Amino acid sequence: MRTTQRKGDIAVSQAIARFTRMGYDVALPLTESAAYDVIVDTGRGLKRVQVRYSSTKEVGLRRIHSNSKGYVVKKTKDKAYDWLYILKSGEEYLIKRCLSHRNSIRPKSYHLLG
């Protein structure tokens, strides 16, 4: 397994644990083609959550995958997800909106979970 996939798995696992501790029910999409990684039932509605892992100052927001022609890089489309969860150097951030058409962000200016 590639290191980036392992980091993604760690972030998704941590996000599930965090949302569960917050009292939410969590579901996983059956496919990997969705623009979100988990679904959170807040009791007031369902939220599609994109999960990111980063150990650097900036968190990449582009989706990168490979096909028979090489790597494909896509920026997030409008309304692709509802919340963005970031695990960065052990800190957790929750951004309650979709950050579309961006390459990256610096999460320090966003809500830190704790």
DALINQUI-V183255 format. One record per backbone hydrogen bond with DSSP energy under -0.5 kcal/mol. CO is the residue of the C=O (numbers start at 1). NH is the residue of the N-H. If there is no record, write none. Layout:
# DALINQUI-V183255
CO NH
CO NH
This chain:
# DALINQUI-V183255
2 6
3 7
4 8
5 9
6 10
7 11
8 12
9 13
10 14
11 15
12 16
13 17
14 18
15 19
16 20
17 21
18 22
19 24
20 23
25 41
27 39
38 49
39 27
40 42
40 47
41 25
45 42
47 40
47 49
48 50
48 82
48 83
49 37
49 38
50 85
52 87
54 89
58 60
59 105
62 64
63 74
65 72
67 70
70 67
72 65
74 63
76 101
77 80
83 50
84 95
85 52
86 88
86 93
87 54
88 91
91 88
92 113
93 86
94 96
95 84
95 97
98 100
99 102
103 61
103 62
105 59
105 107
106 109
107 110
111 94
111 113
113 92
